Amino acid sequence: MPEIRVTPLGAGQDVGRSCILVSIAGKNVMLDCGMHMGFNDDRRFPDFSYITRNGRLTDFLDCVIISHFHLDHCGALPYFSEMVGYDGPIYMTHPTQAICPILLEDYRKIAVDKKGEANFFTSQMIKDCMKKVVAVHLHQTVQVDDELEIKAYYAGHVLGAAMFQIKVGSESVVYTGDYNMTPDRHLGAAWIDRCRPNLLITESTYATTIRDSKRCRERDFLKKVHEAVEHGGKVLIPVFALGRAQELCILLETFWERMNLKAPIYFSTGLTEKANHYYKLFITWTNQKIRKTFVQRNMFEFKHIKAFDRAFADNPGPMVVFATPGMLHAGQSLQIFRKWAGNEKNMGTVGHKILSGQRKLEMEGRQVLEVKMQVEYMSFSAHADAKGIMQLVGQAEPESVLLVHGEAKKMEFLKQKIEQEFRVNCYMPANGETVTLPTSPSIPVGISLGLLKREMAQGLLPDAKKPRLLHGTLIMKDSNFRLVSSEQALKELGLAEHQLRFTCRVHLHDPRKEQETAMRVYSHLKSVLKDHCVQHLPDGSVTVESILIQAAAHSEDPGTKVLLVSWTYQDEELGSYLTSLLKKGLPQAPS
Amino acid sequence: MKLYCLSGHPTLPCNVLKFKSTTIMLDCGLDMTSTLNFLPLPLVQSPRLSNLPGWSLKDGNAFLDKELKECSGHVFVDSVPEFCLPETELIDLSTVDVILISNYHCMMALPYITEHTGFSGTVYATEPTVQIGRLLMEELVNFIERVPKAQSASLWKNKDIQRLLPSPLKDAVEVSTWRRCYTMQEVNSALSKIQLVGYSQKIELFGAVQVTPLSSGYALGSSNWIIQSHYEKVSYVSGSSLLTTHPQPMDQASLKNSDVLILTGLTQIPTANPDGMVGEFCSNLALTVRNGGNVLVPCYPSGVIYDLLECLYQYIDSAGLSNIPFYFISPVANSSLEFSQIFAEWLCHNKQTKVYLPEPPFPHAELIQTNKLKHYPSLHGDFSSDFRQPCVVFTGHPSLRFGDVVHFMELWGKSSLNTVIFTEPDFSYLEALAPYQPLAMKCIYCPIDTRLNFIQVSKLLKEVQPLHVVCPEQYTQPPPAQSHRMDLMIDCQPPAMSYRRAEVLALPFKRRYEKIEIMPELADALVPMEIKPGISLATVSAVLHTKDNKHILQPPPRPAQPTGGKKRKRATEDIPDCKVLKPLLSGSIPVEQFVQTLEKHGFSDIKVEDTAKGHIVLLQEAETLIQIEEDSTHIICDNDEMLRVRLRDLVLKFLQKF
């Protein structure tokens, strides 16, 4: 029995370290190859030894697909390809291919240079790994081999994010990666056609949330930033260099312009500046509005937002600073935070400990930092909420759904909802747990056009209500399957037809002449068999379709006539019916 | 399968393919060479043009002198320029289901087709094709609309009058169908019917046919198209290039195994080497400027201009031209330069790598930044204040009949210091220059046409091996001007089928198979038997379902279980459906074994007689006779259904069913 098998190596009932193995029609595909933010030990990367203990990964995997550039989806890639060893193709979109190595390098630097980790992948390994990448266009059907094909759909989550359809013959799986079903200020909404996959593997970060409208959150954000600046405070917005940062920049830029605000906005330099450039060059991946107007005004060329210099942090007066990294655990954002945390006029966002209400933080060197600034948590991350996930399931119309990239409890809720609403099975395997789905693929064969046209022509007859049977012969030669008419099959194989014919003698009591008997038979059959072609031939015989009926005198009894009913095996049913009908005799002729 | 040929221009094709149940238009090219018969539209009133003498017949009759003007022995129509449309009468264009566009030059007739023929289908094109195509149309409309011309000549089109005119007016084809330019509103409406597609995207048309665009290497987003069903494949090759310029390289491998390959859009200048031409372009440009002259480059706002700017970027410093201003004047100059930078995915590998850095893929970004290249929407406005000479001006239209180029021709034509360099291959430069004669300005002809030449074509055909090649008639004979050059034509086996405008070709292939899917439940129930080594057969009786041109075979419905008591009654009352076919039989019946079997089943008193062709088995007791021959068996019996069925089943044991 053919089946699809799915095993998450990461992101099974968890957020982070996305890595999902899929086996479909004998092909093995690995979806994403991420790292886990929460761990610094072995657990940060997926356990690739699960894939194969003895063999080479390249022999086992047909391809690897990376959905987008976030490290929890591609952070383990150089480790996987260069240190564990994989030489097969790795597919991702162009923007992902462009941006992914930069983030990997950044990640490597923090791990090796700042944290001093040994046995980490090197810059050269990132380069070698990227050489194995094949870039794909949206909607392009990429033929991985003769049977396996993949196709990317727009996912909207970050620049270049894509959902992937993996297809072998008539079986298919769709993996969403991370996606967003509502367009935001810089990206469009995810979209997929009604591709009816056997399985949809979807992220479920916001499985239980129906998020308030984006507009409200934006208004809230702008109001808070505006208030802080009005009161002369400084606003720190820790962000990741790519993604939300650009959305928030566009938001602030347009707000500053509209309100004619003068407080400076800074963007921490380096990666982020470069990031804006990527958005400019890959503008075809952004939303409709930005694409339409980019000639007049490229939304990523900001007027009010300037590059940040470390010294600016001490400048008096209000300002807004976007600084990396978003988790506020190191780097520039942490430095600025330390400087500004003591003043209650200032405002900052995010940061786990601070968020949980802790107001005194122990920093390196046992200093205690008292946080007096206002702290706001605002989520702008572009994941589909429960409504969006349901919407995508509705769009793709899968036969079953599998949830990853979310918390178990929330998944449970969404699973029930999906099962109720769509009447499909929904799975939520934990890491290392395998889900097996039996499939029943139909078998494509070639049908001879002659046979098909003959059938179709008959199918158009008025009494097409009853299902009609098509009869033919399937010729199987190697892997070539052809369905032809029986006549053609015989001919092709050089075989002669064997004709089987029956002739039954039916005795009728009828003293009249043979011709008259034949005439009576004709009228009787004509009246009974309204849908059949009944004919009286000049030689006195009667035909019903291709069945021949002749009347003859009985050699001994002149009062009896013998009807010879003759038909071939192909007319078996009708012939048999006619003999039993005639056996019952003819109705009395009106005298 | 038929091909309707609506355009006579080999590089601006417009064909309609009828394939299975679909009607597919391949490209929508607009032949603009018709405009060469018209007087230029000057931006500023030109005394020279307005004082040209009217043309009169040999006998002195001057009734056409308002419509026709003479300039240096050539006659021009003094009217709004008109274009030669694709044939609209050969096929009802409202029946066209889809239009496939191969590149932005081949969609210029789109508004005429989509807006005025009842067309209600979808147009497919890549994103760069649409964006740049829009720019080309916008520029064209702008050029024509900004110089409103009161006069619209039509008298000369009268068939009886046209005969009297001098060449080439006399020989112009289908002048009655020539049309004025469309409006921006029509352009927008036409473009709104386009659906964007990516390379190698498989697009299903009504479940019957699949179409796929492939990179053709000629321009940003330019495509060839595969039109296929499961058993037939047509490749449409239009405007392809194997040279490494800025676009993504041509995808040749996917063209393999075509039944028919339709080949259009080859180079218009098969004898010119594009690389050599670029070199000549640069050196002539440098020579003129160094001598204090100006250089005019009539061009389209997109395409080869990107490559020229890139060459100049590398060339100007070494040639000491860093102080010479380069001007690019077009209503869409800015858009074109901006758009060129955002199509990373459609560019050649080198340029893609630059975007990954991230840097703009084309160096003209730097030329603009350093003020070496300046662009203006028109020569009015900012340009007039910035204008410095000597300079190099890129501007349209390459026909020299409208656009800012007309002004520069008038302005610079009188001085032999200046040079006009023709790079676009679409118009004969001599004809383009005719209304400006006499001219003191130097004219250099460096046509850069990167499309396939005949050597490349023959290599390509060897590589992809189509069963049949179809092409415009122009490609099956050497060019008229070089009739001895037998190498300048398509040479393939079997010879290419050629077409000309308004012709209908029956394409040479017969469809024999169609794809059908067998449902797994049905497949499980099939009983294959091996007939010959490696060949197995299975008889299939199934229900055919056809929806959206997809065919599916499902298991036959289970016969309604007749309940015991009613069984006999039913058998006589229900008239069987004669369309339920029984399988065919094959094989032969060995008489001895058959008789043994009969005996085993309780028949006695069996007699066998030999006949000329076989045997007769007599069951005397049952008054039954069975004639057995090599290929037939005939059972003749009394009307005893039980007996007959028993005999039938015994016979069938010896035969194979098909």
Boltz contact constraints between the chains, C-beta under 6 A:
constraints:
  - contact:
      token1: [A, 94]
      token2: [B, 345]
      max_distance: 6.0
  - contact:
      token1: [A, 98]
      token2: [B, 356]
      max_distance: 6.0
  - contact:
      token1: [A, 137]
      token2: [B, 198]
      max_distance: 6.0
  - contact:
      token1: [A, 137]
      token2: [B, 199]
      max_distance: 6.0
  - contact:
      token1: [A, 137]
      token2: [B, 345]
      max_distance: 6.0
  - contact:
      token1: [A, 138]
      token2: [B, 198]
      max_distance: 6.0
  - contact:
      token1: [A, 139]
      token2: [B, 198]
      max_distance: 6.0
  - contact:
      token1: [A, 139]
      token2: [B, 201]
      max_distance: 6.0
  - contact:
      token1: [A, 140]
      token2: [B, 198]
      max_distance: 6.0
  - contact:
      token1: [A, 140]
      token2: [B, 199]
      max_distance: 6.0
  - contact:
      token1: [A, 140]
      token2: [B, 200]
      max_distance: 6.0
  - contact:
      token1: [A, 140]
      token2: [B, 201]
      max_distance: 6.0
  - contact:
      token1: [A, 141]
      token2: [B, 200]
      max_distance: 6.0
  - contact:
      token1: [A, 141]
      token2: [B, 202]
      max_distance: 6.0
  - contact:
      token1: [A, 277]
      token2: [B, 358]
      max_distance: 6.0
  - contact:
      token1: [A, 278]
      token2: [B, 358]
      max_distance: 6.0
  - contact:
      token1: [A, 281]
      token2: [B, 344]
      max_distance: 6.0
  - contact:
      token1: [A, 281]
      token2: [B, 355]
      max_distance: 6.0
  - contact:
      token1: [A, 281]
      token2: [B, 358]
      max_distance: 6.0
  - contact:
      token1: [A, 283]
      token2: [B, 342]
      max_distance: 6.0
  - contact:
      token1: [A, 284]
      token2: [B, 342]
      max_distance: 6.0
  - contact:
      token1: [A, 295]
      token2: [B, 335]
      max_distance: 6.0
  - contact:
      token1: [A, 295]
      token2: [B, 338]
      max_distance: 6.0
  - contact:
      token1: [A, 440]
      token2: [B, 520]
      max_distance: 6.0
  - contact:
      token1: [A, 442]
      token2: [B, 517]
      max_distance: 6.0
  - contact:
      token1: [A, 442]
      token2: [B, 519]
      max_distance: 6.0
  - contact:
      token1: [A, 442]
      token2: [B, 520]
      max_distance: 6.0
  - contact:
      token1: [A, 443]
      token2: [B, 518]
      max_distance: 6.0
  - contact:
      token1: [A, 443]
      token2: [B, 523]
      max_distance: 6.0
  - contact:
      token1: [A, 444]
      token2: [B, 515]
      max_distance: 6.0
  - contact:
      token1: [A, 444]
      token2: [B, 517]
      max_distance: 6.0
  - contact:
      token1: [A, 445]
      token2: [B, 516]
      max_distance: 6.0
  - contact:
      token1: [A, 445]
      token2: [B, 518]
      max_distance: 6.0
  - contact:
      token1: [A, 446]
      token2: [B, 513]
      max_distance: 6.0
  - contact:
      token1: [A, 447]
      token2: [B, 514]
      max_distance: 6.0
  - contact:
      token1: [A, 447]
      token2: [B, 516]
      max_distance: 6.0
  - contact:
      token1: [A, 448]
      token2: [B, 513]
      max_distance: 6.0
  - contact:
      token1: [A, 449]
      token2: [B, 511]
      max_distance: 6.0
  - contact:
      token1: [A, 449]
      token2: [B, 512]
      max_distance: 6.0
  - contact:
      token1: [A, 449]
      token2: [B, 514]
      max_distance: 6.0
  - contact:
      token1: [A, 452]
      token2: [B, 514]
      max_distance: 6.0
  - contact:
      token1: [A, 455]
      token2: [B, 544]
      max_distance: 6.0
  - contact:
      token1: [A, 467]
      token2: [B, 543]
      max_distance: 6.0
  - contact:
      token1: [A, 467]
      token2: [B, 557]
      max_distance: 6.0
  - contact:
      token1: [A, 469]
      token2: [B, 541]
      max_distance: 6.0
  - contact:
      token1: [A, 469]
      token2: [B, 556]
      max_distance: 6.0
  - contact:
      token1: [A, 469]
      token2: [B, 580]
      max_distance: 6.0
  - contact:
      token1: [A, 470]
      token2: [B, 542]
      max_distance: 6.0
  - contact:
      token1: [A, 470]
      token2: [B, 544]
      max_distance: 6.0
  - contact:
      token1: [A, 471]
      token2: [B, 541]
      max_distance: 6.0
  - contact:
      token1: [A, 471]
      token2: [B, 581]
      max_distance: 6.0
  - contact:
      token1: [A, 472]
      token2: [B, 540]
      max_distance: 6.0
  - contact:
      token1: [A, 473]
      token2: [B, 537]
      max_distance: 6.0
  - contact:
      token1: [A, 473]
      token2: [B, 539]
      max_distance: 6.0
  - contact:
      token1: [A, 473]
      token2: [B, 658]
      max_distance: 6.0
  - contact:
      token1: [A, 474]
      token2: [B, 538]
      max_distance: 6.0
  - contact:
      token1: [A, 474]
      token2: [B, 540]
      max_distance: 6.0
  - contact:
      token1: [A, 475]
      token2: [B, 537]
      max_distance: 6.0
  - contact:
      token1: [A, 476]
      token2: [B, 536]
      max_distance: 6.0
  - contact:
      token1: [A, 477]
      token2: [B, 535]
      max_distance: 6.0
  - contact:
      token1: [A, 486]
      token2: [B, 583]
      max_distance: 6.0
  - contact:
      token1: [A, 486]
      token2: [B, 584]
      max_distance: 6.0
  - contact:
      token1: [A, 486]
      token2: [B, 658]
      max_distance: 6.0
  - contact:
      token1: [A, 489]
      token2: [B, 658]
      max_distance: 6.0
  - contact:
      token1: [A, 490]
      token2: [B, 586]
      max_distance: 6.0
  - contact:
      token1: [A, 490]
      token2: [B, 658]
      max_distance: 6.0
  - contact:
      token1: [A, 495]
      token2: [B, 586]
      max_distance: 6.0
  - contact:
      token1: [A, 496]
      token2: [B, 631]
      max_distance: 6.0
  - contact:
      token1: [A, 497]
      token2: [B, 584]
      max_distance: 6.0
  - contact:
      token1: [A, 497]
      token2: [B, 586]
      max_distance: 6.0
  - contact:
      token1: [A, 498]
      token2: [B, 585]
      max_distance: 6.0
  - contact:
      token1: [A, 498]
      token2: [B, 586]
      max_distance: 6.0
  - contact:
      token1: [A, 498]
      token2: [B, 587]
      max_distance: 6.0
  - contact:
      token1: [A, 498]
      token2: [B, 631]
      max_distance: 6.0
  - contact:
      token1: [A, 498]
      token2: [B, 655]
      max_distance: 6.0
  - contact:
      token1: [A, 499]
      token2: [B, 632]
      max_distance: 6.0
  - contact:
      token1: [A, 500]
      token2: [B, 585]
      max_distance: 6.0
  - contact:
      token1: [A, 500]
      token2: [B, 633]
      max_distance: 6.0
  - contact:
      token1: [A, 501]
      token2: [B, 634]
      max_distance: 6.0
  - contact:
      token1: [A, 502]
      token2: [B, 635]
      max_distance: 6.0
  - contact:
      token1: [A, 503]
      token2: [B, 636]
      max_distance: 6.0
  - contact:
      token1: [A, 504]
      token2: [B, 639]
      max_distance: 6.0
  - contact:
      token1: [A, 505]
      token2: [B, 638]
      max_distance: 6.0
  - contact:
      token1: [A, 506]
      token2: [B, 639]
      max_distance: 6.0
  - contact:
      token1: [A, 545]
      token2: [B, 578]
      max_distance: 6.0
  - contact:
      token1: [A, 569]
      token2: [B, 582]
      max_distance: 6.0
  - contact:
      token1: [A, 570]
      token2: [B, 582]
      max_distance: 6.0
  - contact:
      token1: [A, 572]
      token2: [B, 582]
      max_distance: 6.0
  - contact:
      token1: [A, 573]
      token2: [B, 576]
      max_distance: 6.0
  - contact:
      token1: [A, 574]
      token2: [B, 576]
      max_distance: 6.0
  - contact:
      token1: [A, 574]
      token2: [B, 578]
      max_distance: 6.0
  - contact:
      token1: [A, 577]
      token2: [B, 576]
      max_distance: 6.0
  - contact:
      token1: [A, 579]
      token2: [B, 639]
      max_distance: 6.0
  - contact:
      token1: [A, 580]
      token2: [B, 572]
      max_distance: 6.0
  - contact:
      token1: [A, 583]
      token2: [B, 639]
      max_distance: 6.0
